Amino acid sequence: MPRPKTLVRRRCLVACDPCKKRKEKCDGQQPCSNCSKRRRAPSCGFSTHGRAASSGQAQMQRDPPTEGETIGSAGTDLTADTPCDTFLLADVLDTMLSEGNNQAQTRAARVPRLFRMLNDNPGKLIYIGDSASLSFLETVRRVVDTSIGPCDFTADKFRHQLIEMSTTAAEYDVPEGEPTLHLATLYEFAQLHFMAVSGLLDLFEASFIVERIPAWVEDPMRSQWPDCVLFYLVYAIGAQVRARGRSDDAIAERYFSLGRHILTQNFMDEPNLVIVQGSCLAAWYLLTACRRNGALMHLGIATQAAYALGIHLHEANLVFETKNLLARERAWKSLRVCDLFLSASMGRPPTTANVDCNIPKLQLTSSDNEETALMFNRLSSAMIRICLIFERILSEVYSKHALSLDLAGDISKQHREWTEQLPQMLRFDGLARFEPNSTTNSAESLGTAVVVMAYYYSIILLTRPFLIACVNSPSKDRVYCTAQAATSSDISVYADACVHAALSGMDVVQKIVFLERMPKRLPVLINHVFISALTLGLAYFADYDRRGWNLESSLDQAVIILRNCHTHNPEAARYKQTIESLRSAATQYRRQRDDNLLKQRNRKLHGIFGDVSRDIVPERALISESTESSESPGQ
């Protein structure tokens, strides 16, 4: 009796690298069916070294990365044109999405380190970490390349270049010594400085500088003042943000050079509070001048001086009188804000840590002495509390490379608590809720806007991996996603929060950037516009525009804001070009998507009722041809 035929299971001799990573069955095609379903056809490839290529020893024998490479945890080039098997954060979230919310909520996904090495102007390779805006830019480029193929946005010749200025005083034709300026000019510089750092640096009251300017001008020995370095750096930032041509740049650079020279010559060997305050101001000046590496160097000096003085410990500050106690703890607060902004925007590890600090977070209540209560409560201001959320995101998500829905929910709870106390925190900060038509002065308006922008920035930083997951998810309908399907999972809710934060942050920037007497150079504002515009551009590739989200006008507004700032900031000029090319790529994607939708609809209708267009088109061509021939003799 013949045996029944049994189906013989065919085994694929060689699986593609992504299927090896996921330990899935591969059909051996290129691209394979698994990679095609996940919209990762460009990453489907086969290792040329067999099993040895996946071992740690083979990875260590790879050639060192060339300039401009983006490197993963095992030396993987993420920017090359060849297929790549990098295990991205979106891959982990895709798995979480496919496995269901119940498992995802109790799972912390381990993610390898992803970073970039970019060339600065002198040609050195500079490290850019996971949370940096430029690392997110490369992620958006990969999504665009997968969706529509090569375009101006993906083929940017400056994609491996970091804008890092190297301006020195030698480039300006200025005399040696201190610039000669009128009293009114110094007043203007001081006011512009306090406006530019409003909501960020709270080193001292404005009266500490402004009320002493007349004595400063009249004293020929002012360079011998113990805190003269603070005056020089305040004037430098004021001239820098006024930005009335090359003369202001020369004045700013000269004042900065004088202040930095005195800082390093007189205070470097003997740390005191002035070096902490002065190094914070110098770091902010360099950050505004697109000299971020120098800013981080000065920030490191300020941090080590602060630890040496013990200003991070409340017990150490209690031995001083009230005035000095407040000055020391305000210096630590400003140092923390500056440090965490640079850490988030550059992807560098923070130099300060909240675990090292025991300065109490006071209850936001008033006391019998209202003035004293206001001064002490400023140590627990809105900005310093949002910085605690920033630190947690950087340390628990981007440093540990772990992400779970439980963690996102716990951090979002901190956001809710922060918003509930925001009105009172703004009052203690000397700020007020911003209204575009109110009589609030420019410094208060800008300070309030900066605090609110930091809130939205922290939400984007936390939730943008979920947005990437929604773009790359194999379970997502790339053609159109209904509102019910988009909100059916927690991951989609967090992705919506990312897009909403980007839109809301753009609205805040739009209300303040065109106000009169607004400083011309604001690195926090430029960074926020750029990261928000990248988020909105990525949202196009998740089809958010088809769900009623107003992405187009916000992207247009981002380009207008960056165009308004690009004259005084080369970083804004570069970002403007990038967002313009992203906007064009999004338009191309929308056109292709709508064409595919129309073709799919027509195919469905033709499958039901048939198609006569193929027979009509030739007849129309014949009719038009005969019409032309009949008209030609008369002509």
Salt bridges, closest charged atoms under 4 A:
GLU24 OE1 - ARG38 NH2 2.50
ASP91 OD1 - ARG22 NH2 3.69
ASP91 OD1 - ARG40 NE 2.85
ASP94 OD2 - ARG40 NH2 3.80
GLU99 OE1 - ARG107 NH1 3.10
ASP120 OD2 - LYS124 NZ 3.14
ASP130 OD2 - HIS401 ND1 3.21
GLU138 OE1 - ARG116 NH2 3.24
GLU138 OE1 - ARG141 NH1 3.60
GLU138 OE2 - ARG159 NH2 2.31
ASP156 OD2 - ARG141 NH2 3.26
ASP156 OD2 - ARG574 NH2 2.04
GLU164 OE1 - ARG292 NE 3.70
GLU176 OE1 - ARG254 NH2 3.14
GLU178 OE2 - ARG222 NE 3.10
GLU188 OE1 - ARG242 NH1 3.06
GLU188 OE2 - ARG244 NH2 3.11
ASP202 OD1 - ARG330 NH2 2.71
ASP202 OD2 - LYS333 NZ 3.33
ASP202 OD1 - ARG378 NH2 2.98
GLU205 OE2 - ARG330 NH1 3.18
GLU205 OE2 - ARG378 NH1 3.00
ASP227 OD2 - ARG212 NH1 2.93
ASP248 OD1 - ARG242 NH2 2.76
ASP249 OD1 - ARG521 NH1 3.06
GLU253 OE1 - ARG291 NH1 3.25
GLU329 OE2 - HIS314 ND1 2.75
GLU370 OE2 - ARG427 NH2 2.55
GLU391 OE1 - ARG336 NH2 2.78
GLU396 OE2 - ARG392 NE 3.04
ASP410 OD2 - ARG392 NH2 2.48
ASP496 OD2 - ARG547 NH2 3.29
ASP543 OD2 - LYS476 NZ 3.58
ASP543 OD1 - ARG593 NH1 3.12
ASP545 OD2 - ARG590 NE 3.79
ASP545 OD2 - ARG593 NH2 2.81
GLU552 OE1 - ARG590 NH1 3.97
ASP556 OD1 - ARG583 NH1 2.79
GLU571 OE2 - ARG292 NH1 2.59
GLU580 OE2 - ARG563 NH2 3.58
GLU580 OE2 - LYS576 NZ 3.54
ASP594 OD1 - ARG546 NH1 3.66
ASP594 OD1 - ARG593 NE 3.45
ASP611 OD2 - HIS606 ND1 3.69
